[in-house]
Amino acid sequence: MDATNDCPSCGAPIPADLASCPGCGDPLAGAREVAVEPMRQQALFAFSLLKSAGFHPILAFHDEGGEPHTLEAEEPFSLGGGLMIPVTTTFGVYVPRSEAEESARVLEDARLGGIETET
């Protein structure tokens, strides 16, 4: 794997250990998605598991077009000014691409080990 890749937004090189672009600041330009969950609680569980394992996860929601938008894990989240979140909203957990393979393995091991993501 190359040490850098180019930002899809501005073309700046992004080192493998960074998720955000140092050129334009796109927070997910160098990130890889390692989990997609239908509920925020499940995504928060994956986020917390990866964070406690020493990874650098980023939480995001996917809009109707599937485009990810970063979220702060500690902040409340709602779309539409407090209305219910659409049923089709999914949440993703991203990591810098250098962490993608190992963090995906950690999440898979947790699922195989019977750790439930639902609260």
C-alpha positions as CSV (number, residue, x, y, z in Angstrom):
1,M,0.0,0.0,0.0
2,D,1.3,3.5,-0.8
3,A,2.3,5.8,2.0
4,T,0.0,8.5,0.7
5,N,-3.1,8.8,-1.5
6,D,-4.6,11.9,-3.0
7,C,-7.6,13.8,-1.6
8,P,-10.6,13.4,-3.8
9,S,-11.6,17.0,-3.0
10,C,-8.4,19.0,-3.6
11,G,-5.8,16.5,-4.8
12,A,-3.4,17.0,-1.9
13,P,-1.5,14.0,-0.7
14,I,-2.8,12.4,2.4
15,P,-0.5,10.2,4.6
16,A,-2.0,6.8,5.4
17,D,-2.1,7.6,9.1
18,L,-4.4,10.6,8.7
19,A,-8.1,10.5,8.0
20,S,-8.5,14.2,7.2
21,C,-6.9,16.1,4.3
22,P,-4.1,18.4,5.4
23,G,-4.8,20.5,2.3
24,C,-8.5,21.3,2.4
25,G,-9.5,19.8,5.8
26,D,-12.0,17.2,4.4
27,P,-12.4,15.1,7.6
28,L,-12.9,11.8,5.7
29,A,-10.7,12.2,2.6
30,G,-8.1,9.6,3.9
31,A,-10.5,7.5,5.9
32,R,-12.0,4.1,5.2
33,E,-15.4,2.9,6.4
34,V,-15.1,-0.1,8.7
35,A,-18.7,-0.3,10.0
36,V,-22.2,0.6,8.8
37,E,-24.9,0.4,11.3
38,P,-28.7,1.0,11.1
39,M,-28.8,2.6,14.5
40,R,-26.7,5.3,16.1
41,Q,-26.3,3.2,19.3
42,Q,-24.7,0.4,17.3
43,A,-22.4,2.8,15.6
44,L,-21.5,4.3,18.9
45,F,-20.7,0.9,20.3
46,A,-18.3,0.2,17.4
47,F,-16.8,3.7,17.7
48,S,-16.2,3.2,21.4
49,L,-14.7,-0.3,20.9
50,L,-12.3,0.9,18.4
51,K,-11.4,4.0,20.4
52,S,-10.7,1.8,23.5
53,A,-8.5,-0.4,21.3
54,G,-6.3,2.6,20.4
55,F,-7.7,3.3,17.0
56,H,-8.8,6.7,15.8
57,P,-12.4,6.3,14.7
58,I,-14.7,8.9,13.3
59,L,-18.5,8.7,13.6
60,A,-20.6,9.8,10.6
61,F,-24.2,9.6,9.4
62,H,-25.1,9.0,5.8
63,D,-27.5,11.4,4.1
64,E,-30.2,10.3,1.6
65,G,-27.6,10.2,-1.1
66,G,-25.3,8.0,0.9
67,E,-22.8,10.8,1.5
68,P,-21.1,10.7,5.0
69,H,-21.2,13.6,7.4
70,T,-19.1,13.5,10.5
71,L,-20.7,13.7,14.0
72,E,-19.3,14.2,17.5
73,A,-19.9,11.0,19.4
74,E,-20.8,12.9,22.6
75,E,-23.3,15.3,20.9
76,P,-27.0,14.6,20.5
77,F,-28.0,14.0,16.9
78,S,-31.2,14.6,15.0
79,L,-32.1,15.5,11.4
80,G,-34.9,17.8,10.4
81,G,-34.8,20.2,13.4
82,G,-35.8,17.6,16.0
83,L,-38.0,15.5,13.9
84,M,-37.5,11.7,13.8
85,I,-34.5,10.5,11.9
86,P,-35.5,8.9,8.6
87,V,-35.6,5.1,8.7
88,T,-33.1,5.0,5.9
89,T,-30.4,6.9,7.8
90,T,-27.4,4.8,8.5
91,F,-24.3,5.5,10.6
92,G,-20.8,4.7,9.7
93,V,-17.5,4.4,11.6
94,Y,-14.4,5.4,9.7
95,V,-10.7,5.2,10.5
96,P,-7.5,6.3,8.8
97,R,-6.7,3.9,6.0
98,S,-3.6,2.6,7.8
99,E,-5.9,1.3,10.6
100,A,-8.7,0.0,8.3
101,E,-7.7,-3.7,8.0
102,E,-6.9,-4.2,11.7
103,S,-9.9,-2.3,13.0
104,A,-12.3,-4.2,10.7
105,R,-10.7,-7.4,12.2
106,V,-11.3,-6.1,15.7
107,L,-15.0,-5.4,14.9
108,E,-15.4,-8.8,13.2
109,D,-13.8,-10.6,16.2
110,A,-16.2,-8.8,18.6
111,R,-19.2,-9.9,16.5
112,L,-17.9,-13.5,16.3
113,G,-17.2,-13.4,20.1
114,G,-20.9,-12.6,20.7
115,I,-20.5,-9.0,21.8
116,E,-23.8,-7.4,21.0
117,T,-23.9,-3.9,19.5
118,E,-27.5,-3.3,20.5
119,T,-28.1,-1.7,23.9
